[in-house]
Amino acid sequence: MNAPDRPVFGSSSILNALAICYAPLIDRNRKAIGTRLTMLSARPQDRMQVGAMLEALNSVWPDASQAVLVAPLDATIDDSVCAWQPPRNAILEVPAVSLRDPEVQASVQRLFRDGKRLALRGRGDVPLPPALLACFEYVLIHITEERRGHADRRPIAGPGSTARRVPFIITGVQAVADVDSAFDRGAAASVGWPLDDPRHRSARPLQPGQSVVLELLRLVRDDAELTKIDTTLKRDPALAFKLLRLVNSAAFGLPVQITSFQHAVMMLGYKKMMRWLSLLLATASKDANTFPLMHASIRRGLFLENVGADDNQPEVRDELFITGAFSMLDRITGAPFEQLFELISLSENVTDAIVRRQGPYAAYLALIESIERSDPIGLTKQLDALALPVAACNEALLKAMAAANTLDAVP
């Protein structure tokens, strides 16, 4: 499948200059409370000064009230950052190893005095002076460093200070048990979530809400009669209420109130109904450990539809969205794909990508997975395989984040 040829989102050259990855910040309640953006220069020979890079990044900054950690992995923190006018939710990461340099220490303290929000990434070779540690709002600690530090009680702060006076965020988690253990030791959040933990694949019965949504998806896909859809909707009053709330929202701008389920389905249309139900299925679980999976699946769907198709390819966009949104459905529901896809009929391209990791959509699924792993090097390899410009990938990611933030804001 050929990559779409589209204009770049916005006018900033920053989308051409950086390989940007995304990960959510997940709290102990399994809710996303922020975002971490990691980035590498797409062309090392054209590496930008960090202050200029951050200022340019402002033009495409995710519009969200939650905190956004920004981590320029190959940039050196220096006084050029002082000219940066950061968004209020921006928190700049500073690698602990760079604090060996007295000039970097001085720059960090100037940034703090200027009101910049800072986070420390990793443990230094020696404990930091209290005045320097006080500049940081958070400390990001890799799971291996955190365990070692917990075992030997090696403090972050220097003599006379209490270890971990700054809230810490865990990174590099590989299992839900890692996250639980880190939260037990006081972690404020986890960067990302162990999406491939085997416990997510443990067999469990479909929850009632999931069963109804799956049945409705099958009926809509088969162009069933409205009476059958109406009967199925009535089995789940909460779902029926959501449908009525949707069609009576300001987005539709209808002059009269819709109170009939059949009328609501007619107003929405089968194509939009399919997309709405896909969103619901990916968010229907009540198991807290699936909340981060739901968060990721919706962003996957929104990313894939933006990165793999133009606006004038609605059928392909819908299939790409479903590919992303359903790619973790086995982990969310506890049912294998074979069982799930017996209940709903999907295109061969979608099932090939999800189940067999082949076909025209599979490469886009691998692309978003490299982004979720905060792996800019893997991202670059996937872009090369797709012959996709880094700007188009960044554009799709930022659009997906903006659309997902809008969805998150809906009560």
C-alpha positions in Angstrom: 0.0 0.0 0.0 1.4 3.4 -1.0 1.8 6.1 1.6 -0.6 9.0 1.1 0.8 12.2 -0.4 -0.5 15.0 1.8 0.5 18.5 2.9 2.3 18.7 6.2 0.3 19.6 9.2 1.1 23.2 10.0 4.0 25.1 8.5 6.8 24.3 10.9 9.9 22.5 9.6 10.1 20.8 13.0 8.0 17.9 11.7 10.7 17.2 9.1 13.5 17.6 11.7 12.5 15.2 14.5 11.4 11.6 14.9 8.8 11.9 17.6 7.5 9.1 19.8 4.6 9.1 22.3 3.8 7.3 25.6 1.1 8.0 28.1 1.8 8.7 31.8 -0.4 6.1 33.7 -1.2 6.6 37.4 -2.0 4.0 40.1 -5.7 4.1 39.1 -4.6 3.0 35.6 -5.7 6.4 34.2 -3.7 8.5 31.7 -2.6 11.7 33.5 -0.2 13.0 30.9 2.0 12.4 27.9 5.7 11.9 27.3 7.1 12.9 23.9 10.6 11.5 23.1 12.4 12.8 20.0 15.6 12.3 18.1 16.9 14.4 15.2 15.7 12.8 12.0 18.9 14.0 10.3 21.8 14.1 12.8 23.8 16.3 10.5 21.1 18.9 10.7 20.7 18.7 14.5 19.1 21.9 15.9 20.1 23.8 19.0 17.8 22.6 21.8 16.3 26.1 22.5 15.4 26.6 18.8 14.0 23.1 18.6 11.8 23.6 21.6 10.5 27.0 20.4 9.7 25.4 17.0 7.9 22.5 18.7 5.5 25.1 20.3 3.8 25.5 16.9 2.6 21.9 16.9 2.3 21.4 20.6 -0.5 19.0 21.8 -3.4 21.0 23.0 -4.1 19.3 26.3 -4.4 20.4 30.0 -2.4 17.4 31.2 1.3 17.5 31.7 3.5 16.8 28.7 7.1 15.6 29.3 9.3 16.6 26.4 12.5 14.6 26.0 15.0 15.6 23.3 17.2 12.6 23.6 20.1 13.8 21.6 20.1 17.4 22.6 22.4 19.1 25.2 20.6 21.3 27.7 22.2 24.8 27.6 21.3 28.5 27.9 19.6 28.5 24.5 16.6 27.0 26.4 16.3 30.2 28.4 14.7 31.9 25.4 12.1 29.2 25.1 8.5 30.2 26.0 7.1 26.9 27.0 3.4 25.9 27.0 2.1 25.8 30.6 1.8 22.0 30.5 5.4 21.4 29.2 8.0 19.8 31.4 11.5 19.5 30.0 13.6 16.4 30.8 17.2 16.8 31.8 19.4 13.7 31.7 21.2 13.1 35.0 24.5 12.3 33.3 24.6 15.8 31.8 24.7 17.2 35.3 28.4 16.2 35.6 29.0 19.4 33.6 29.0 22.5 35.9 27.7 24.6 33.0 24.7 22.3 32.6 24.0 22.6 36.3 24.1 26.4 36.0 21.8 26.3 33.0 19.3 24.1 34.9 19.3 26.5 37.9 18.7 29.5 35.5 15.9 27.7 33.8 14.3 26.9 37.2 14.6 30.6 38.3 12.9 31.5 35.0 9.9 29.4 35.8 10.6 26.5 33.4 9.2 23.1 34.6 11.9 20.4 34.7 12.2 16.6 35.2 15.3 14.7 35.9 15.9 11.6 33.8 17.9 8.8 35.5 20.2 8.6 38.5 23.5 10.4 38.5 26.8 9.0 39.5 26.7 10.9 42.8 23.8 12.3 44.8 22.8 15.8 43.7 23.1 18.9 46.0 19.7 19.8 47.5 19.6 23.2 45.7 20.0 21.4 42.3 17.5 18.6 43.1 14.9 21.2 44.1 14.8 22.4 40.4 13.1 19.2 39.3 9.3 18.5 39.5 9.8 14.8 38.9 12.6 12.2 38.6 12.2 9.5 35.9 13.9 6.3 37.0 14.2 3.1 34.9 12.8 0.0 36.5 16.3 -1.5 36.8 17.7 1.6 38.4 14.8 1.9 40.8 15.1 -1.7 42.0 18.8 -1.2 42.5 18.3 2.1 44.3 15.6 0.5 46.5 17.9 -2.3 47.4 21.0 -0.3 48.3 19.0 2.8 49.5 21.2 5.0 47.3 19.6 8.4 47.5 19.1 10.9 44.7 19.8 13.9 47.0 23.0 14.6 48.7 23.9 14.3 52.5 21.3 15.8 54.8 18.4 15.2 52.4 15.8 12.4 52.3 15.9 10.1 49.3 13.0 10.6 46.7 11.9 13.9 48.0 11.0 14.6 44.4 8.1 12.4 43.1 9.4 9.7 40.8 8.0 8.3 37.6 9.0 4.7 36.6 10.1 3.9 33.0 10.9 0.6 31.3 8.2 -1.5 32.8 7.8 -4.9 31.2 5.0 -6.4 33.3 2.0 -5.3 35.3 3.8 -6.7 38.4 6.6 -4.1 37.7 4.1 -1.3 37.8 2.3 -2.6 40.9 5.7 -2.9 42.7 6.8 0.6 41.7 3.5 2.1 42.9 3.9 0.2 46.2 7.3 2.0 46.5 5.7 5.4 45.9 5.9 6.0 42.1 3.7 8.8 40.9 3.2 7.3 37.4 4.5 4.9 34.9 5.7 5.9 31.4 3.7 3.7 29.2 2.1 0.4 30.1 3.2 -3.3 29.6 0.8 -3.9 26.7 2.2 -7.5 26.2 1.9 -8.8 29.7 0.6 -12.4 29.5 -2.1 -11.7 32.1 -3.8 -9.4 29.5 -4.3 -12.5 27.4 -5.8 -14.7 30.1 -9.2 -16.2 29.1 -12.2 -14.5 30.7 -15.8 -14.2 29.7 -17.0 -11.3 27.7 -18.7 -8.6 29.9 -22.4 -7.9 29.2 -21.7 -4.5 27.6 -19.0 -6.0 25.3 -21.4 -8.8 24.2 -24.1 -6.3 23.2 -21.6 -4.1 21.3 -20.2 -7.1 19.4 -23.7 -8.2 18.4 -24.6 -4.7 17.2 -21.4 -4.6 15.2 -22.3 -7.8 13.5 -25.8 -6.6 12.7 -24.6 -3.2 11.4 -21.9 -4.9 9.3 -24.6 -7.2 7.8 -26.9 -4.3 7.1 -29.5 -5.9 9.3 -33.1 -4.4 9.6 -33.5 -1.6 12.0 -36.0 -3.6 14.1 -33.2 -6.1 14.9 -30.8 -3.4 15.9 -33.5 -1.7 18.0 -34.2 -5.0 19.8 -30.5 -5.5 20.6 -30.1 -1.9 21.8 -32.9 -2.4 24.3 -30.9 -5.1 26.0 -28.4 -2.5 27.2 -30.2 0.7 28.3 -27.0 2.5 29.1 -25.7 1.9 25.6 -29.0 3.1 24.1 -28.8 6.2 26.2 -25.3 6.9 24.9 -26.6 6.7 21.3 -29.5 9.1 22.0 -27.1 11.5 23.7 -24.8 11.3 20.7 -27.4 12.1 18.1 -29.0 14.9 20.2 -25.6 16.5 20.8 -24.6 19.9 19.4 -22.5 18.1 16.8 -25.6 17.0 14.9 -27.5 20.3 15.4 -30.9 18.7 14.9 -33.9 21.0 15.2 -35.9 18.3 17.1 -35.2 15.9 19.9 -34.6 12.3 18.8 -36.2 9.9 21.3 -36.6 6.7 19.1 -33.7 4.3 18.9 -34.5 3.4 15.3 -34.6 7.1 14.4 -31.3 7.6 16.2 -29.6 4.8 14.2 -31.1 6.3 10.9 -29.7 9.7 11.8 -26.3 8.3 12.6 -26.1 6.0 9.6 -24.6 2.5 9.5 -21.0 3.7 8.6 -20.8 6.1 11.6 -22.6 3.6 13.7 -19.9 1.0 12.9 -17.2 3.5 13.9 -19.0 4.5 17.1 -19.5 0.9 18.2 -15.8 0.2 17.5 -14.9 2.9 19.9 -17.3 1.6 22.5 -16.0 -2.0 22.2 -12.5 -0.8 22.8 -13.6 1.0 25.9 -16.3 -1.3 27.4 -14.2 -3.2 29.9 -14.6 -2.6 33.6 -11.2 -4.2 34.5 -8.9 -1.4 35.6 -5.8 -3.1 34.1 -7.4 -2.8 30.6 -7.8 1.0 30.9 -4.3 1.7 29.5 -5.1 -0.8 26.7 -8.2 1.1 25.8 -6.3 4.4 25.8 -3.7 2.9 23.5 -6.2 1.2 21.1 -8.1 4.4 20.4 -4.9 6.3 19.7 -3.7 3.5 17.4 -6.9 3.7 15.4 -6.8 7.4 15.0 -3.1 7.3 14.1 -3.5 4.6 11.5 -6.4 6.3 9.7 -4.3 9.5 9.5 -1.0 8.0 8.5 -2.2 5.4 6.0 -4.9 7.2 3.9 -6.1 10.5 2.5 -9.4 12.2 3.4 -10.7 11.1 0.0 -10.3 7.4 0.9 -13.0 6.9 3.5 -13.2 3.1 3.1 -9.5 2.7 3.7 -9.5 5.2 6.6 -12.3 3.2 8.3 -10.5 -0.1 7.9 -7.3 1.4 9.2 -9.1 2.9 12.2 -10.6 -0.5 13.0 -7.2 -2.2 12.5 -5.7 0.0 15.2 -8.7 0.1 17.5 -9.2 -3.7 17.4 -5.5 -4.6 17.5 -5.6 -5.2 21.3 -9.1 -6.4 21.5 -8.0 -9.9 22.6 -6.2 -8.4 25.6 -9.0 -6.0 26.4 -11.8 -8.6 26.3 -9.8 -11.8 27.3 -11.2 -13.6 24.2 -9.0 -14.8 21.3 -9.2 -13.0 18.0 -10.6 -16.1 16.4 -13.6 -16.1 18.7 -14.1 -12.3 18.4 -13.9 -12.3 14.6 -16.5 -15.0 14.3 -19.0 -12.6 15.9 -18.2 -9.7 13.5 -17.2 -9.7 9.9 -14.1 -7.7 9.1 -12.3 -7.2 5.8 -9.4 -9.5 5.0 -6.9 -6.6 5.1 -8.0 -5.9 8.7 -7.8 -9.5 9.9 -4.5 -10.1 8.1 -2.9 -7.2 9.8 -4.2 -8.0 13.3 -4.0 -11.8 13.4 -1.3 -12.6 10.9 0.7 -9.4 10.8 0.7 -9.3 7.0 -1.1 -7.4 4.3 -1.1 -3.7 3.4 -2.0 -2.5 6.9 0.5 -4.5 9.0 3.4 -2.1 8.5 1.4 0.7 9.9 0.6 -1.3 13.0 4.3 -2.0 13.4 4.9 1.7 13.0 2.6 2.7 15.9 4.1 0.0 18.1 7.6 1.5 17.7 6.2 4.9 18.6 4.5 3.4 21.7 7.8 1.8 22.8 9.4 5.3 22.6 11.9 3.8 20.1 12.9 6.6 17.6 15.5 4.3 16.0 12.9 1.5 15.4 10.5 4.3 14.2 13.1 5.4 11.6 13.5 1.8 10.3 9.7 1.4 10.0 9.5 4.7 8.1 12.2 3.6 5.7 10.3 0.4 5.1 7.2 2.3 4.3 9.0 5.0 2.3 7.0 7.4 4.5 8.4 10.9 5.4 9.0 11.5 9.0 6.9 14.7 8.7 3.8 12.7 7.6 4.3 10.3 10.6 4.6 13.2 13.1 1.6 14.9 11.5 -0.5 11.8 11.9 0.6 11.3 15.5 -0.2 14.9 16.5 -3.6 14.7 14.8 -4.4 11.5 16.6 -3.4 12.9 20.0 -5.5 16.0 19.4 -8.5 13.9 18.3 -8.1 11.5 21.3 -7.8 14.4 23.7 -11.2 15.7 22.4 -12.7 12.2 22.9 -11.3 12.0 26.4 -12.9 15.3 27.3 -16.4 14.0 26.4 -18.3 13.0 29.5 
